[in-house]
Each structure stands twice: as structure tokens, then as C-alpha cells.
Amino acid sequence: MISRRQESRHREEFARVLDYIRSGVPKRAWRREPTSYVQCIGEDFFALLEVAVVKGVDLSVGTRIYVGNGPKKETLSVLGRIDYENLSQAAKDSLPSVLEDMVVNNQEKYIGILNSMGLLTPRLHAFELLSGIGRSTTRKIIEERERGTFSSFEDFTQRTKVANPVKVIVARIIEEISTQQRYKLFVR
């Protein structure tokens, strides 16, 4: 398992586009003209980033782009991290659908997280932080997990009667990104 200290040194390798802004970044002294940029969310740590885009490249919402240290095709550089409040309204609007796509495409990771969630304090279980899940539902989930680990979102829904686990996970990720949280389950 990666420690918090090691994790902070890791950078996002890939990100998903939330909004493509053609008007460009504020003009810099060393640049002749402003460049287009995208607001995106990292796939591993859910970092919100602004990334400069190569001139002439048109990126749509949800497109997966490389933002690591290696050679890039459609991006120039990461301009920096941004807060949720600094996202454009279009980026905020597209965030739930992009996150839902990321969670569905990486089902094994999130089922593994659901299978490993435990107590945060003697009186608070991690499941209780998810929207729509209270103590009685948490007990049901733990009982079903003791019978056998969950294999998919469908299996989780059938055994626990939680309506849509993908939407529950996405809601928690957005909550962790947009507000200060004492306990973080998904965002690093």
C-alpha cells in the first residue's frame, strides 16, 4: 500500500476533459498569444487540473488525455491544480457524467474499495459516509460482505438493495472534491 507521503509525490498520468476553453489563458510575457486550455480531472487521485492544449487540437468532454511527464500529443503542459470553485460552470455540469463513466470503466477498483471499507471510528463505518446509506443498510452490506465479497455493481445491488452504487460513489467523490471533508474515501 502506498503511504500518504509517497502518494503526494505521485502525479496524475491521465485525466478526463471537463471543459475545453478556446479563449485561452491570460497572456504571459513569454508567450505571444494566449493558448487554449482544458479543465480536467485526474483518473487516479481526482485532482482538478488546468492543462494547456496544442494549437489546433479540439478536445471533447470526457476525452482521456495524457498529462504525465512523458511526451504528449494533444497537451503542452499542466498549468496547475485548481479548486472546485474555480471550475467553469460547464465543467461543473459535466463532472457527474465524466465521473460516472470513470467509475463504470474501472469497476474492479471501486468494488475492491467497497469490499475493503471498514470502521473509521468505533461508532462510524465508512459506508455511512455514502449518501443514502444509514446504519441499517450498513449492517446489511456488512452481513452480505461476510457471506462473500462483491464481484460487480450488479452483485452489490442485488445483495444489498442499494439502488445505484455508481451514483452513490460519484456523489461521494463530488462531495470530497467540492467541500472540506474529515474523512476521504476516494479522493487523495
N, C-alpha and C positions, 0 to 999 in steps of 0.2 A: 504494500500500500504506500502511496506517495504521501509524504508529510506535507504539512501546510507550507513549510519553508521551501521545500523543493518545488511545490506546486506553484508558488508565487513567481519562480524564475521561468516557468514554462510559459510559452506564448501560444496564442491560438494559431493553428495551422490552416484551418479552413473556417470560412464564415459564410453566412447566408445574407443576401441583399434584402434590406428592408425598404430602402428608398434610394432612387437614383436622382441626384441633384445636378442638373446640367449647368446651372448658373455659375457654379464654381466656388472655390474658397476665396476668402479675401486676398487681394493681390499682395504678394510678398515682394520685397525689394529684389530678391534674386530671381524672380520669375517675371517674364514679360507679360504674360496674360494669365488670368485665373484658369484653374483646371476643374473639370467635373469631378465629383466625388460621390461615394455611396455611404449611406449609413447602414451598418450591418451588425449581425450578432454572431459571435463565435460559437462553433459547434461543441467545443469541449468544456469551456468554463463560462459560457454565456456572457462574455464581455461585449459591451456595446462599443463599436468602433466606427471611426470615420476613416475612409480609405480613398486616396486619390486614384483616379481611373485614367488609363491611357487614352489619349485623344482619339476620338472616332469609335471607341468601343461603347456599345449600348447594352446595358445590363438590365434584366427584368427582375421583379420582386421574386425572391425565393431562389435565385440563381446561386449556386455554390461557387465561391471564389477562393483562390489560394492567397493567404495573407502571411505565410511563414517567411523564413529568412532566405529561401532559395529563389531561383529565377521565376518571375511572374509573367503571365501573358497579358492579362487584362488590367492589372493594377500596377501603380507606380510605387506607392508606399503607404504605410499606415500613418495617418496624420495624428492619431491619438485616441484615447478612450474618452467616451462621453457618458454623461449621466442620462437616466431615463427622461428627465425633464427637458433635456436638450435635443431629444429626438424630434423630428418633424412630425406633424400630425399624420401624414401619410405613413410614416414608419411605425407610429404607434398603432395605426389601424391595421397594418399588415402583420404586426408582431404575432398575434394569436394564430393565424393561419400558417405562418412560417414555422413557428414553434411546434404546432400540431404535426406538420409534415416531418420535422426533425425527430420528434418523439416516435411517430409511427415507423419511420425508416430505421430507427435504432432501438427497436422493441426489446432486444435481448438485454441491453444496458439498463433500461428502465424496469424491466421485470426483475433483473438482478437486484436493483435498488429496493424494489418493493419486497423482495424475498429477504433482504438483509436489514430492513428497518427495525429499530429496537426502541428501548426506553431512552428518553432524553434526560428525564429526571425521575425520581421514584414515583411521581404522580402523573407524568406526561409522556405519552408514547408519540413517536414521530408521525404515525397515521393520523393523530388528532389535529395535526397542523394542516392537513389537506382539507380543502373546502368540502362540506357536506358529509364529513366523516366524524362522528362523535364516539363516545365511549362504547356504546353497544355495538356499533359497526366495527370498531377497532377490535373488540373481543371476538366477533365473528371472523374477521380477517385472520387474527392470530390462531384461532381454532382450525381454520381451513389450512393455514400455512403449516401447522404442526402435522396435519394428515399427509401433506406433501407440498413441495414447492410449486409455485405457479409457473406454468410453461408459456403462457401468452396472455395478452389482454383479454381475449375471449374467455380463456380459462378463469382468469381473475374475476371477470364479470359474472360468469355462470355460478361460481362457487361462493362469491361474497355478496352478490346482488348490488354491487356498486355500479350505477348506470353506465358511466362512460369514464373509465380510468384515464384515458388520454386527455380529456378535457380537464379532469381534476389535476393532473400533473402539470398541464400547461398553465392553469390558473395559479398554481403554487409558484411556478417559475416566474411568471409575470409579477406576482406579489413580491418575490425575493428581489427581482430586478428594480421594481419601482419604489419600494419602501425599505426602510431600515428594519431588518429582522434580527431577532436574537438568535434564532436557530435557522440555519440554512441547510436544506436537504439536497438541492440540486445545483445552485449557483456557487461558484468559487470566486 
